[in-house]
Amino acid sequence: MPDVPSGRQRLKHCARLIEHHLSDLQLIFDKDLLNVLGSDGTQYIAYLQDVVPALADLNLNAAQLRRAIKYDAKDRLELHPELDMVRRCRPFSEAEALDRMLFVDDIDISGHEDDPQEVFQRLLLPYPKSALESSRHHSRNMTDDANPRDNDAGNAEDGSELDSQESLNHQTIIRPYGYKPTRFFQGFCYVEFASIELSSQMTSRILARNNSVRVMPM
């Protein structure tokens, strides 16, 4: 059985699945999908449920799907005002999209050949899971030590920053391309970031995490 998130996380995961299916990286690799969607990336929600099996695993009704799109992909996806359709907020531009992408090679995935996604996420996400957990722990400690009158303001600021970090993670699209079964298994993949600025920053961040990999612009 697939690992299905519960509660609020299901809606966030739903929005992320749709974002990834309609992402620039997906459109660049799947020209047939681009021809079907057009530059604005509009598609019927029911069709997405058919072609993205993980959406069906979430077992969400139509109202929940629309809620996920409206609130958990704000400024990235929008609902068609009349039909049960969803579209991207950002029109597709291949030149601009390529400037937000990197190709990363020579990633050691030994021991994770069947599912290297976790290895890729630790290396390529702007804020890997361990960094987010550290931020939450630091936030809790700061709140415990703070003056009670400052707690509300501090909690709001910390929560907003964590939400922003999670949003950047959700907008990061990783497309594993394969691996080379040499002496050490080496994976390589394409990754799309939310902005050109972030893509530029991530080159040095990735190399700081692992200077054995190769990072190249698209």
N, CA, C and O of each residue as an XYZ file, in Angstrom:
872
protein
N       0.839     -1.203      0.000
C       0.000      0.000      0.000
C       0.873      1.251      0.000
O       1.892      1.278      0.691
N       0.506      2.289     -0.754
C       1.295      3.521     -0.753
C       1.197      4.231      0.582
O       0.206      4.098      1.299
N       2.236      4.987      0.907
C       2.262      5.752      2.148
C       1.456      7.028      1.936
O       1.935      7.967      1.302
N       0.233      7.067      2.464
C      -0.668      8.198      2.247
C      -0.633      9.121      3.455
O      -0.910      8.673      4.567
N      -0.300     10.400      3.273
C      -0.311     11.330      4.406
C      -1.725     11.536      4.921
O      -2.697     11.260      4.218
N      -1.836     12.020      6.144
C      -3.157     12.184      6.749
C      -3.477     13.655      6.952
O      -2.586     14.505      6.963
N      -4.769     13.943      7.112
C      -5.217     15.278      7.474
C      -4.768     16.362      6.521
O      -4.850     16.220      5.301
N      -4.287     17.459      7.110
C      -3.898     18.647      6.341
C      -2.808     18.335      5.325
O      -2.768     18.920      4.243
N      -1.930     17.411      5.680
C      -0.819     17.086      4.792
C      -1.296     16.476      3.475
O      -0.614     16.587      2.456
N      -2.460     15.836      3.494
C      -2.990     15.252      2.257
C      -3.293     16.336      1.233
O      -3.033     16.165      0.042
N      -3.846     17.457      1.702
C      -4.169     18.545      0.780
C      -2.894     19.174      0.218
O      -2.818     19.479     -0.972
N      -1.898     19.365      1.076
C      -0.628     19.924      0.612
C       0.033     18.986     -0.404
O       0.575     19.424     -1.419
N      -0.026     17.695     -0.105
C       0.577     16.713     -1.010
C      -0.158     16.688     -2.346
O       0.461     16.552     -3.402
N      -1.478     16.820     -2.291
C      -2.289     16.874     -3.511
C      -1.862     18.045     -4.386
O      -1.637     17.877     -5.585
N      -1.751     19.227     -3.792
C      -1.342     20.414     -4.544
C       0.046     20.222     -5.145
O       0.305     20.623     -6.280
N       0.931     19.607     -4.372
C       2.297     19.396     -4.852
C       2.318     18.437     -6.048
O       3.058     18.661     -7.006
N       1.518     17.381     -5.997
C       1.460     16.432     -7.111
C       0.992     17.111     -8.399
O       1.539     16.870     -9.475
N      -0.025     17.959     -8.274
C      -0.535     18.658     -9.460
C       0.505     19.652     -9.976
O       0.728     19.752    -11.183
N       1.141     20.387     -9.057
C       2.195     21.328     -9.458
C       3.287     20.611    -10.230
O       3.738     21.090    -11.271
N       3.711     19.465     -9.722
C       4.805     18.743    -10.359
C       4.395     18.238    -11.737
O       5.200     18.256    -12.669
N       3.148     17.786    -11.872
C       2.696     17.279    -13.169
C       2.610     18.401    -14.203
O       2.824     18.165    -15.392
N       2.299     19.615    -13.759
C       2.176     20.753    -14.675
C       3.423     21.638    -14.665
O       3.387     22.766    -15.158
N       4.513     21.139    -14.111
C       5.724     21.948    -13.965
C       6.411     22.180    -15.308
O       6.170     21.461    -16.278
N       7.269     23.197    -15.344
C       8.036     23.488    -16.555
C       8.936     22.312    -16.923
O       9.075     21.977    -18.099
N       9.540     21.693    -15.924
C      10.434     20.567    -16.184
C       9.680     19.420    -16.848
O      10.194     18.776    -17.763
N       8.471     19.172    -16.386
C       7.641     18.125    -16.987
C       7.283     18.481    -18.430
O       7.306     17.623    -19.313
N       6.953     19.752    -18.661
C       6.562     20.174    -20.009
C       7.734     20.116    -20.979
O       7.549     19.817    -22.159
N       8.934     20.397    -20.492
C      10.111     20.345    -21.356
C      10.396     18.908    -21.800
O      10.774     18.673    -22.948
N      10.214     17.962    -20.898
C      10.500     16.569    -21.229
C       9.339     15.884    -21.936
O       9.541     14.910    -22.660
N       8.134     16.383    -21.731
C       6.950     15.745    -22.321
C       6.278     16.729    -23.281
O       5.344     17.438    -22.905
N       6.759     16.763    -24.512
C       6.231     17.712    -25.496
C       4.768     17.424    -25.828
O       4.014     18.339    -26.159
N       4.363     16.156    -25.740
C       2.957     15.831    -25.995
C       2.065     16.498    -24.958
O       0.993     17.008    -25.285
N       2.512     16.491    -23.704
C       1.747     17.146    -22.640
C       1.666     18.644    -22.900
O       0.615     19.252    -22.697
N       2.769     19.246    -23.349
C       2.777     20.675    -23.655
C       1.787     20.992    -24.771
O       1.088     22.004    -24.712
N       1.725     20.139    -25.780
C       0.784     20.365    -26.881
C      -0.659     20.286    -26.408
O      -1.517     21.019    -26.899
N      -0.931     19.396    -25.453
C      -2.288     19.241    -24.926
C      -2.674     20.429    -24.056
O      -3.799     20.924    -24.130
N      -1.731     20.887    -23.229
C      -2.042     21.925    -22.248
C      -2.008     23.325    -22.824
O      -2.815     24.169    -22.432
N      -1.101     23.593    -23.740
C      -0.906     24.964    -24.187
C      -0.004     25.710    -23.217
O       0.404     25.159    -22.194
N       0.307     26.956    -23.532
C       1.275     27.713    -22.738
C       0.801     28.022    -21.331
O       1.623     28.208    -20.433
N      -0.528     28.083    -21.115
C      -1.013     28.413    -19.773
C      -1.216     27.178    -18.904
O      -1.547     27.308    -17.726
N      -1.026     25.992    -19.455
C      -1.081     24.782    -18.647
C      -2.424     24.521    -18.013
O      -2.488     24.237    -16.817
N      -3.510     24.608    -18.779
C      -4.852     24.375    -18.244
C      -5.271     22.925    -18.479
O      -5.085     22.383    -19.569
N      -5.843     22.301    -17.434
C      -6.265     20.911    -17.568
C      -7.441     20.617    -16.652
O      -7.597     21.245    -15.605
N      -8.269     19.653    -17.055
C      -9.377     19.217    -16.213
C      -8.843     18.478    -14.989
O      -7.939     17.648    -15.099
N      -9.409     18.787    -13.822
C      -8.983     18.138    -12.587
C      -9.237     16.634    -12.666
O      -8.407     15.841    -12.221
N     -10.380     16.238    -13.230
C     -10.707     14.812    -13.338
C      -9.669     14.076    -14.192
O      -9.330     12.927    -13.909
N      -9.163     14.750    -15.247
C      -8.140     14.136    -16.093
C      -6.859     13.919    -15.297
O      -6.214     12.878    -15.429
N      -6.488     14.892    -14.474
C      -5.280     14.759    -13.669
C      -5.385     13.583    -12.711
O      -4.400     12.888    -12.461
N      -6.587     13.359    -12.173
C      -6.777     12.221    -11.278
C      -6.531     10.902    -12.004
O      -6.103      9.924    -11.390
N      -6.800     10.872    -13.302
C      -6.587      9.650    -14.081
C      -5.116      9.435    -14.412
O      -4.635      8.302    -14.385
N      -4.395     10.511    -14.722
C      -3.016     10.358    -15.205
C      -1.976     10.462    -14.095
O      -0.810     10.141    -14.323
N      -2.365     10.900    -12.908
C      -1.448     10.959    -11.760
C      -1.976      9.978    -10.712
O      -2.780     10.364     -9.863
N      -1.539      8.715    -10.757
C      -2.091      7.694     -9.862
C      -2.019      8.063     -8.387
O      -2.904      7.694     -7.616
N      -0.976      8.786     -7.982
C      -0.831      9.132     -6.564
C      -1.974     10.019     -6.080
O      -2.282     10.029     -4.888
N      -2.608     10.766     -6.992
C      -3.764     11.580     -6.596
C      -4.926     10.693     -6.165
O      -5.611     10.990     -5.186
N      -5.145      9.612     -6.894
C      -6.224      8.689     -6.534
C      -5.955      8.041     -5.183
O      -6.887      7.771     -4.426
N      -4.680      7.790     -4.878
C      -4.329      7.176     -3.595
C      -4.715      8.059     -2.416
O      -4.954      7.557     -1.318
N      -4.778      9.383     -2.636
C      -5.127     10.304     -1.552
C      -6.613     10.249     -1.212
O      -7.019     10.653     -0.122
N      -7.427      9.749     -2.146
C      -8.861      9.559     -1.900
C      -9.545     10.859     -1.467
O     -10.277     10.884     -0.478
N      -9.300     11.935     -2.218
C      -9.915     13.226     -1.919
C     -11.142     13.429     -2.801
O     -11.161     13.004     -3.956
N     -12.163     14.079     -2.254
C     -13.332     14.387     -3.070
C     -13.088     15.679     -3.852
O     -12.061     16.334     -3.674
N     -14.036     16.040     -4.716
C     -13.861     17.201     -5.594
C     -13.646     18.486     -4.809
O     -12.819     19.317     -5.183
N     -14.392     18.650     -3.719
C     -14.259     19.866     -2.910
C     -12.876     19.954     -2.278
O     -12.292     21.036     -2.211
N     -12.351     18.833     -1.817
C     -11.018     18.833     -1.206
C      -9.942     19.129     -2.240
O      -8.976     19.836     -1.951
N     -10.104     18.590     -3.444
C      -9.146     18.874     -4.510
C      -9.114     20.363     -4.833
O      -8.042     20.949     -4.982
N     -10.270     20.960     -4.939
C     -10.343     22.386     -5.252
C      -9.760     23.210     -4.105
O      -9.100     24.222     -4.338
N     -10.001     22.781     -2.881
C      -9.454     23.485     -1.723
C      -7.921     23.414     -1.727
O      -7.245     24.403     -1.443
N      -7.392     22.248     -2.047
C      -5.939     22.085     -2.095
C      -5.323     23.020     -3.129
O      -4.300     23.654     -2.874
N      -5.957     23.099     -4.298
C      -5.443     23.969     -5.358
C      -5.529     25.437     -4.947
O      -4.605     26.213     -5.189
N      -6.641     25.808     -4.326
C      -6.878     27.214     -3.989
C      -5.972     27.710     -2.870
O      -5.483     28.839     -2.924
N      -5.742     26.875     -1.852
C      -5.036     27.348     -0.660
C      -3.606     26.830     -0.519
O      -2.788     27.466      0.146
N      -3.290     25.696     -1.129
C      -1.967     25.108     -0.928
C      -1.057     25.255     -2.137
O       0.081     24.787     -2.120
N      -1.551     25.900     -3.183
C      -0.702     26.209     -4.334
C      -0.962     27.644     -4.775
O      -0.942     27.961     -5.965
N      -1.205     28.498     -3.795
C      -1.534     29.896     -4.081
C      -0.400     30.564     -4.851
O       0.775     30.379     -4.534
N      -0.770     31.344     -5.866
C       0.163     32.056     -6.742
C       0.905     31.127     -7.700
O       1.741     31.582     -8.480
N       0.606     29.832     -7.648
C       1.239     28.890     -8.572
C       0.206     28.151     -9.425
O       0.423     27.896    -10.610
N      -0.920     27.814     -8.794
C      -2.036     27.213     -9.520
C      -3.294     28.009     -9.237
O      -3.418     28.632     -8.182
N      -4.228     27.992    -10.177
C      -5.505     28.663     -9.944
C      -6.631     27.847    -10.567
O      -6.425     27.109    -11.530
N      -7.825     27.996     -9.998
C      -8.993     27.282    -10.489
C      -9.657     28.066    -11.608
O      -9.717     29.295    -11.562
N     -10.150     27.362    -12.604
C     -10.958     28.001    -13.636
C     -12.254     28.473    -12.988
O     -12.876     27.711    -12.247
N     -12.676     29.706    -13.247
C     -13.846     30.254    -12.541
C     -15.161     29.536    -12.832
O     -16.100     29.638    -12.042
N     -15.246     28.819    -13.937
C     -16.521     28.187    -14.290
C     -16.444     26.666    -14.393
O     -17.381     25.975    -13.991
N     -15.360     26.141    -14.917
C     -15.242     24.708    -15.157
C     -14.344     24.056    -14.114
O     -13.583     24.738    -13.427
N     -14.436     22.740    -14.000
C     -13.595     21.999    -13.063
C     -12.211     21.798    -13.676
O     -11.797     20.685    -14.001
N     -11.519     22.924    -13.817
C     -10.195     22.906    -14.425
C      -9.217     23.657    -13.532
O      -9.606     24.497    -12.721
N      -7.936     23.333    -13.703
C      -6.874     24.019    -12.984
C      -5.854     24.492    -14.016
O      -5.640     23.834    -15.034
N      -5.231     25.632    -13.747
C      -4.203     26.116    -14.667
C      -3.053     26.727    -13.879
O      -3.206     27.136    -12.728
N      -1.915     26.775    -14.526
C      -0.725     27.377    -13.934
C      -0.858     28.897    -13.933
O      -1.412     29.479    -14.865
N      -0.351     29.526    -12.893
C      -0.349     30.994    -12.856
C       0.754     31.557    -13.750
O       0.614     32.656    -14.287
N       1.844     30.817    -13.912
C       2.973     31.305    -14.709
C       2.931     30.677    -16.101
O       3.038     29.457    -16.224
N       2.779     31.487    -17.153
C       2.797     30.932    -18.513
C       4.125     30.236    -18.789
O       5.158     30.612    -18.235
N       4.094     29.238    -19.634
C       5.295     28.469    -19.927
C       6.218     29.241    -20.855
O       5.801     29.710    -21.915
N       7.476     29.370    -20.449
C       8.518     29.961    -21.284
C       9.746     29.072    -21.153
O      10.381     29.042    -20.099
N      10.081     28.357    -22.203
C      11.184     27.398    -22.111
C      12.502     28.082    -21.768
O      13.275     27.559    -20.965
N      12.771     29.242    -22.364
C      14.035     29.940    -22.098
C      14.143     30.331    -20.625
O      15.183     30.130    -19.997
N      13.062     30.892    -20.078
C      13.075     31.293    -18.663
C      13.158     30.072    -17.763
O      13.851     30.084    -16.746
N      12.444     29.015    -18.144
C      12.442     27.794    -17.330
C      13.836     27.178    -17.258
O      14.264     26.737    -16.191
N      14.537     27.146    -18.370
C      15.879     26.559    -18.387
C      16.835     27.320    -17.479
O      17.755     26.732    -16.911
N      16.622     28.627    -17.340
C      17.468     29.428    -16.452
C      17.242     29.084    -14.983
O      18.066     29.415    -14.131
N      16.125     28.419    -14.688
C      15.831     28.025    -13.304
C      16.207     26.570    -13.027
O      15.904     26.044    -11.956
N      16.855     25.927    -13.974
C      17.134     24.494    -13.847
C      18.627     24.203    -13.797
O      19.449     24.963    -14.310
N      18.949     23.086    -13.168
C      20.320     22.598    -13.105
C      20.334     21.113    -13.458
O      19.352     20.398    -13.260
N      21.469     20.674    -13.983
C      21.716     19.245    -14.177
C      22.792     18.846    -13.182
O      23.855     19.464    -13.128
N      22.519     17.819    -12.400
C      23.454     17.389    -11.355
C      23.851     15.945    -11.626
O      22.997     15.073    -11.793
N      25.150     15.706    -11.668
C      25.683     14.395    -12.056
C      26.631     13.876    -10.972
O      27.036     14.614    -10.074
N      26.971     12.600    -11.078
C      27.915     11.939    -10.167
C      27.425     11.940     -8.721
O      28.204     12.174     -7.797
N      26.126     11.676     -8.529
C      25.553     11.604     -7.184
C      25.640     10.158     -6.702
O      25.108      9.256     -7.350
N      26.297      9.936     -5.586
C      26.442      8.583     -5.048
C      25.107      8.113     -4.478
O      24.641      8.640     -3.468
N      24.494      7.121     -5.122
C      23.213      6.591     -4.631
C      23.349      5.121     -4.240
O      22.353      4.401     -4.185
N      24.568      4.675     -3.971
C      24.768      3.276     -3.601
C      23.942      2.946     -2.364
O      23.963      3.676     -1.374
N      23.218      1.838     -2.439
C      22.319      1.438     -1.363
C      20.911      1.958     -1.544
O      19.992      1.533     -0.844
N      20.733      2.889     -2.493
C      19.405      3.469     -2.749
C      19.063      3.381     -4.239
O      18.331      4.223     -4.760
N      19.588      2.368     -4.917
C      19.407      2.299     -6.367
C      17.933      2.195     -6.764
O      17.523      2.766     -7.775
N      17.146      1.478     -5.984
C      15.736      1.287     -6.334
C      14.915      2.559     -6.158
O      13.950      2.784     -6.888
N      15.292      3.386     -5.195
C      14.548      4.628     -4.934
C      15.511      5.683     -4.387
O      15.634      5.845     -3.173
N      16.198      6.404     -5.294
C      17.196      7.387     -4.854
C      16.609      8.739     -4.465
O      17.358      9.680     -4.204
N      15.268      8.854     -4.422
C      14.633     10.153     -4.213
C      15.117     10.822     -2.929
O      15.374     12.026     -2.918
N      15.243     10.053     -1.847
C      15.668     10.649     -0.575
C      17.067     11.235     -0.679
O      17.344     12.297     -0.122
N      17.952     10.539     -1.394
C      19.316     11.044     -1.598
C      19.273     12.352     -2.372
O      19.949     13.316     -2.012
N      18.477     12.384     -3.437
C      18.362     13.600     -4.237
C      17.790     14.754     -3.412
O      18.261     15.886     -3.524
N      16.786     14.479     -2.591
C      16.159     15.537     -1.798
C      17.135     16.127     -0.788
O      17.186     17.346     -0.618
N      17.911     15.279     -0.118
C      18.897     15.790      0.852
C      19.904     16.709      0.172
O      20.359     17.692      0.758
N      20.244     16.381     -1.064
C      21.260     17.152     -1.780
C      20.696     18.392     -2.456
O      21.362     19.426     -2.501
N      19.475     18.306     -2.983
C      18.994     19.317     -3.920
C      17.913     20.251     -3.399
O      17.751     21.344     -3.941
N      17.168     19.868     -2.370
C      16.137     20.774     -1.871
C      16.775     22.009     -1.246
O      17.816     21.896     -0.598
N      16.177     23.183     -1.423
C      16.722     24.386     -0.782
C      16.835     24.231      0.734
O      17.799     24.695      1.343
N      15.846     23.576      1.336
C      15.846     23.356      2.786
C      15.526     21.891      3.045
O      14.358     21.539      3.209
N      16.547     21.021      3.085
C      16.302     19.596      3.321
C      15.569     19.364      4.640
O      15.531     20.233      5.511
N      14.996     18.188      4.764
C      14.180     17.850      5.937
C      14.922     18.106      7.239
O      14.341     18.635      8.186
N      16.195     17.739      7.302
C      16.968     17.924      8.531
C      17.108     19.397      8.880
O      17.086     19.759     10.057
N      17.253     20.262      7.856
C      17.378     21.699      8.107
C      16.067     22.280      8.608
O      16.069     23.141      9.488
N      14.939     21.818      8.057
C      13.634     22.298      8.514
C      13.376     21.874      9.950
O      12.875     22.661     10.753
N      13.717     20.626     10.277
C      13.519     20.149     11.645
C      14.390     20.926     12.614
O      13.964     21.222     13.731
N      15.616     21.264     12.197
C      16.501     22.065     13.041
C      15.927     23.457     13.267
O      16.016     23.995     14.371
N      15.336     24.044     12.219
C      14.724     25.369     12.346
C      13.549     25.334     13.312
O      13.376     26.244     14.122
N      12.736     24.274     13.225
C      11.591     24.154     14.132
C      12.066     24.003     15.577
O      11.501     24.608     16.488
N      13.109     23.190     15.781
C      13.644     22.979     17.126
C      14.195     24.281     17.690
O      13.964     24.610     18.853
N      14.934     25.027     16.848
C      15.484     26.312     17.279
C      14.368     27.285     17.613
O      14.453     28.029     18.590
N      13.314     27.274     16.792
C      12.177     28.165     17.025
C      11.513     27.861     18.355
O      11.163     28.781     19.095
N      11.334     26.572     18.673
C      10.716     26.202     19.947
C      11.577     26.633     21.121
O      11.063     27.123     22.127
N      12.899     26.452     20.994
C      13.796     26.846     22.083
C      13.774     28.349     22.303
O      13.764     28.813     23.444
N      13.765     29.109     21.218
C      13.723     30.562     21.335
C      12.423     31.011     21.988
O      12.411     31.954     22.780
N      11.325     30.330     21.651
C      10.028     30.670     22.232
C      10.017     30.387     23.720
O       9.476     31.170     24.500
N      10.615     29.264     24.122
C      10.653     28.907     25.540
C      11.433     29.926     26.352
O      11.090     30.207     27.500
N      12.497     30.488     25.749
C      13.353     31.426     26.468
C      12.860     32.856     26.398
O      13.334     33.711     27.146
N      11.908     33.131     25.504
C      11.491     34.515     25.267
C      10.531     35.005     26.335
O       9.910     34.226     27.058
N      10.431     36.338     26.408
C       9.426     36.966     27.254
C       8.048     36.582     26.730
O       7.814     36.673     25.525
N       7.122     36.153     27.599
C       5.790     35.740     27.133
C       5.106     36.772     26.254
O       4.351     36.412     25.351
N       5.362     38.066     26.509
C       4.707     39.099     25.705
C       5.221     39.111     24.274
O       4.550     39.602     23.366
N       6.426     38.562     24.077
C       7.003     38.541     22.732
C       6.685     37.253     21.980
O       6.990     37.132     20.793
N       6.073     36.292     22.668
C       5.876     34.973     22.067
C       5.024     35.009     20.809
O       5.371     34.385     19.807
N       3.903     35.741     20.853
C       2.991     35.746     19.715
C       3.671     36.276     18.459
O       3.557     35.688     17.384
N       4.386     37.400     18.607
C       5.078     37.987     17.456
C       6.176     37.057     16.958
O       6.350     36.877     15.752
N       6.918     36.463     17.902
C       7.996     35.553     17.513
C       7.473     34.317     16.816
O       8.045     33.875     15.819
N       6.388     33.750     17.332
C       5.807     32.557     16.713
C       5.328     32.844     15.299
O       5.524     32.033     14.393
N       4.694     34.007     15.111
C       4.180     34.367     13.789
C       5.322     34.517     12.792
O       5.231     34.047     11.658
N       6.404     35.177     13.222
C       7.548     35.398     12.327
C       8.222     34.080     11.975
O       8.533     33.826     10.811
N       8.451     33.230     12.998
C       9.098     31.946     12.749
C       8.230     31.055     11.871
O       8.728     30.375     10.974
N       6.919     31.065     12.140
C       6.010     30.250     11.342
C       5.984     30.680      9.898
O       5.925     29.843      8.997
N       6.027     31.995      9.665
C       6.023     32.512      8.300
C       7.291     32.101      7.556
O       7.237     31.752      6.377
N       8.427     32.143      8.244
C       9.692     31.765      7.615
C       9.702     30.279      7.262
O      10.152     29.894      6.182
N       9.203     29.444      8.180
C       9.153     28.011      7.912
C       8.206     27.703      6.759
O       8.496     26.843      5.927
N       7.072     28.406      6.709
C       6.132     28.219      5.600
C       6.788     28.577      4.274
O       6.588     27.895      3.269
N       7.579     29.659      4.277
C       8.270     30.087      3.062
C       9.294     29.039      2.620
O       9.428     28.751      1.431
N      10.015     28.475      3.594
C      11.006     27.447      3.277
C      10.340     26.193      2.716
O      10.822     25.612      1.743
N       9.239     25.781      3.328
C       8.520     24.602      2.838
C       7.954     24.850      1.438
O       7.943     23.954      0.594
N       7.484     26.082      1.204
C       6.944     26.421     -0.106
C       8.021     26.310     -1.185
O       7.757     25.798     -2.274
N       9.233     26.786     -0.888
C      10.328     26.682     -1.856
C      10.681     25.220     -2.116
O      11.005     24.846     -3.243
N      10.617     24.396     -1.073
C      10.838     22.959     -1.264
C       9.781     22.368     -2.189
O      10.100     21.602     -3.098
N       8.520     22.727     -1.952
C       7.419     22.173     -2.734
C       7.507     22.588     -4.202
O       7.070     21.852     -5.086
N       8.071     23.762     -4.458
C       8.193     24.248     -5.837
C       9.436     23.709     -6.536
O       9.647     23.966     -7.722
N      10.255     22.965     -5.804
C      11.457     22.369     -6.385
C      11.097     21.026     -7.007
O      10.617     20.126     -6.317
N      11.327     20.892     -8.297
C      10.956     19.685     -9.031
C      12.228     18.899     -9.343
O      13.131     19.406    -10.010
N      12.293     17.672     -8.863
C      13.452     16.813     -9.108
C      13.038     15.698    -10.060
O      12.086     14.965     -9.793
N      13.751     15.578    -11.161
C      13.441     14.524    -12.133
C      14.640     13.586    -12.250
O      15.584     13.874    -12.986
N      14.607     12.468    -11.529
C      15.713     11.501    -11.649
C      15.796     10.991    -13.083
O      14.786     10.600    -13.669
N      16.978     10.995    -13.635
C      17.129     10.602    -15.033
C      17.680      9.187    -15.163
O      17.524      8.554    -16.207
N      18.325      8.686    -14.107
C      18.873      7.339    -14.166
C      20.140      7.241    -13.350
O      20.496      8.163    -12.616
N      20.813      6.124    -13.482
C      22.086      5.991    -12.793
C      23.022      5.126    -13.622
O      22.596      4.355    -14.482
N      24.313      5.278    -13.336
C      25.332      4.531    -14.055
C      25.877      3.448    -13.122
O      26.528      3.776    -12.130
N      25.630      2.169    -13.413
C      26.074      1.102    -12.509
C      27.569      0.832    -12.642
O      27.988     -0.241    -13.075
N      28.351      1.818    -12.265
C      29.797      1.665    -12.260
C      30.190      1.037    -10.930
O      29.347      0.462    -10.242
N      31.450      1.143    -10.567
C      31.889      0.557     -9.295
C      31.078      1.132     -8.140
O      30.652      0.404     -7.243
N      30.872      2.443     -8.174
C      29.975      3.083     -7.220
C      28.778      3.583     -8.017
O      28.946      4.261     -9.031
N      27.580      3.255     -7.567
C      26.399      3.694     -8.290
C      26.322      5.220     -8.273
O      26.361      5.840     -7.211
N      26.215      5.805     -9.438
C      26.150      7.256     -9.555
C      24.842      7.648    -10.232
O      24.531      7.182    -11.329
N      24.082      8.510     -9.565
C      22.825      8.981    -10.120
C      22.998     10.348    -10.748
O      23.930     11.081    -10.417
N      22.099     10.686    -11.652
C      22.111     12.029    -12.227
C      20.675     12.448    -12.473
O      19.822     11.612    -12.775
N      20.404     13.740    -12.345
C      19.019     14.194    -12.447
C      18.963     15.666    -12.850
O      19.965     16.382    -12.842
N      17.752     16.082    -13.200
C      17.454     17.476    -13.492
C      16.642     18.027    -12.331
O      15.855     17.310    -11.713
N      16.841     19.309    -12.040
C      16.098     19.920    -10.940
C      15.679     21.331    -11.341
O      16.466     22.098    -11.897
N      14.428     21.652    -11.048
C      13.858     22.973    -11.347
C      13.594     23.700    -10.038
O      13.017     23.128     -9.113
N      14.018     24.966     -9.955
C      13.809     25.773     -8.752
C      12.780     26.871     -9.016
O      12.424     27.151    -10.160
N      12.311     27.483     -7.928
C      11.218     28.451     -8.022
C      11.622     29.728     -8.749
O      10.770     30.389     -9.342
N      12.902     30.088     -8.715
C      13.339     31.345     -9.334
C      14.750     31.197     -9.877
O      15.485     30.284     -9.501
N      15.117     32.109    -10.767
C      16.473     32.114    -11.319
C      17.483     32.412    -10.221
O      18.567     31.829    -10.188
N      17.119     33.328     -9.316
C      18.026     33.689     -8.223
C      18.322     32.482     -7.341
O      19.470     32.238     -6.969
N      17.277     31.732     -7.011
C      17.473     30.555     -6.163
C      18.317     29.506     -6.875
O      19.162     28.862     -6.254
N      18.094     29.335     -8.163
C      18.890     28.380     -8.926
C      20.373     28.742     -8.872
O      21.224     27.865     -8.729
N      20.681     30.036     -8.988
C      22.076     30.487     -8.918
C      22.677     30.206     -7.548
O      23.828     29.783     -7.440
N      21.888     30.446     -6.497
C      22.366     30.189     -5.136
C      22.590     28.698     -4.888
O      23.516     28.311     -4.176
N      21.738     27.872     -5.478
C      21.786     26.447     -5.184
C      23.031     25.766     -5.732
O      23.432     24.723     -5.215
N      23.646     26.318     -6.750
C      24.876     25.712     -7.264
C      25.917     25.605     -6.162
O      26.500     24.540     -5.961
N      26.156     26.701     -5.445
C      27.152     26.678     -4.372
C      26.663     25.870     -3.172
O      27.460     25.210     -2.505
N      25.357     25.916     -2.891
C      24.816     25.141     -1.761
C      24.988     23.643     -1.989
O      25.380     22.908     -1.083
N      24.693     23.202     -3.199
C      24.808     21.775     -3.517
C      26.257     21.316     -3.383
O      26.529     20.261     -2.810
N      27.179     22.109     -3.912
C      28.593     21.740     -3.833
C      29.103     21.785     -2.398
O      29.999     21.022     -2.035
N      28.540     22.672     -1.577
C      28.923     22.711     -0.164
C      28.452     21.446      0.555
O      29.105     20.977      1.488
N      27.331     20.904      0.123
C      26.816     19.667      0.732
C      27.591     18.445      0.251
O      27.787     17.489      1.001
N      28.030     18.484     -1.010
C      28.766     17.348     -1.573
C      29.614     17.848     -2.733
O      29.106     18.083     -3.829
N      30.907     18.010     -2.484
C      31.767     18.573     -3.529
C      32.245     17.526     -4.529
O      33.093     17.808     -5.375
N      31.693     16.307     -4.427
C      32.047     15.261     -5.387
C      31.118     15.243     -6.595
O      31.393     14.564     -7.584
N      30.022     15.988     -6.515
C      29.069     15.982     -7.627
C      29.425     17.070     -8.633
O      30.208     17.974     -8.342
N      28.842     16.966     -9.810
C      28.991     18.001    -10.828
C      27.657     18.715    -10.985
O      26.609     18.078    -11.090
N      27.706     20.045    -10.999
C      26.498     20.858    -11.132
C      26.647     21.734    -12.369
O      27.613     22.486    -12.495
N      25.687     21.630    -13.279
C      25.778     22.372    -14.536
C      24.456     23.054    -14.853
O      23.392     22.494    -14.591
N      24.513     24.256    -15.413
C      23.270     24.895    -15.870
C      22.713     24.136    -17.059
O      23.430     23.385    -17.720
N      21.444     24.336    -17.325
C      20.802     23.663    -18.463
C      21.107     24.429    -19.749
O      20.660     24.031    -20.825
